[in-house]
Amino acid sequence: MEYKSKRNFRITGALGLLFAVFTAIVATVDVRPIGPEQSSVGLAGLNRFVAGLLGVNPLWYDITEWLGAAAVLFALGFAALGLCQLIRRRSLWKVDARILLLGAFYMVVALVYLFFELVIINYRPVILDAGLEASYPSSHTVIAICIFGTAIMQFHHYLRGKTVWLVILDSATALLMAVTVIGRLLSGVHWFTDIVGGALLSSALIMLYASALSCVECRRTV
């Protein structure tokens, strides 16, 4: 278990470094004013090519908005589970460690979102409502991968041994995740690099959760 924890932290660090390097590339390489109101975009050639190929699709935008709301409902469901455990067990520290860590994980995701709302790498390729908006990394991509990804981890803990339910829930959740990420790209409201950056960041965050969880479980077995 200790080896698994250390391995997970190494993977987390590698993914975090990969995201940081990719972000630096997006912020500095081939930066040109190809966005709305002449806003500058990194890797402009690649982003303009993909944007021209896909265009803007309002239907996919609406679909991914609803799927983003579904992800939030998943998070609220696990918050409700934690609240039920708190009420029944009458102590915060008797709530399952994985649920407490999940709550902390959600807060980290929210802080990361706020950070990139303030530190703007790219603006959206289209203006939606209130002028230019921060676009990198894709928040829907981060939310979908982080919430649906960690949900699958909870299913495998709380429903272990229930193979049929696990297959159904794993398939449905993975499909929701994939459709959200791909649909966000097809919608045209993000640059291609926004989606890639979101996928790298959320992968690092999920591994951080997995690393912390394996570390806690390792200590409990000692």
Protein Blocks (a to p, Z undefined) as FASTA:
>chain_A
ZZmmmmmmmmmmmmmmmmmmmmmmmmmgopacfbghhiacehklmmmmmmmmnopafklm
mmmmmmmmmmmmmmmmmmmmmmmmmmmnopaklpcfklmmmmmmmmmmmmmmmmmmmmcf
bdcfbdfknopadfbdcfklmmmmmmmmmmmmmmmmmmgoilmlmmmmmmmmmmmmmmmm
mmmmmnopacfklmmmmmmmmmmmmmmmmmmmmmmmmmmmZZ
